[in-house]
């Protein structure tokens, strides 16, 4: 069965520090992977996606993610965090038919000055 | 600009009343979804529809109903049978059959039932 695990419920980083949010997935075929960000009381905004090709994908707001098939991981990174990055982050996997999406439980990011 | 509109943003109801949440999209997407979000539980799928006049139950469909009479619209009714309806509800859409097509989300409706 398809599933997504985000091991870290909450992460706190200092502004300007680097960030890595972890995501592990379970899916038998080639996965389609996504990272979303959610500000309080808002919907989810797409940060980036991976479906084939280069395993390092660039997204909006300076985020990037690396797909590692051997580790079933799709970790999100940012070299230098800004206070405005404080939000909830969700990793998701889609089936190759594009009909079903499975979300992790999210990682809440706090940025301290 | 294309997008998904959910209304209202906040909704208050008394226990025992049915309530309908609106979701409209102008992205020309065939597939639409309803998710429920509770703290610490991520997004859970309630219903989804891949085409007009057709929809399927998700993981937590009990106590909810939907209709898909128009491509643009996918309203969700929270019935009195839903035991714990207070939550944040998100509507989303995408182009089905293309695995790399992401979900696009509305800004959500927060439902409070007392």
Interface residues (C-beta under 8 A of the other chain):
Chain A: X9 X32 X34 X36 X41 X42 X43 X44 X45 X46 X49 X51 X52 X90 X92 X94 X95 X96 X97 X98 X99 X101 X103 X104 X105 X106
Chain B: X4 X6 X31 X33 X40 X41 X42 X43 X45 X48 X50 X88 X90 X92 X94 X95 X96 X97 X98 X99 X100 X101 X102 X103 X104 X105 X106 X107 X108 X110
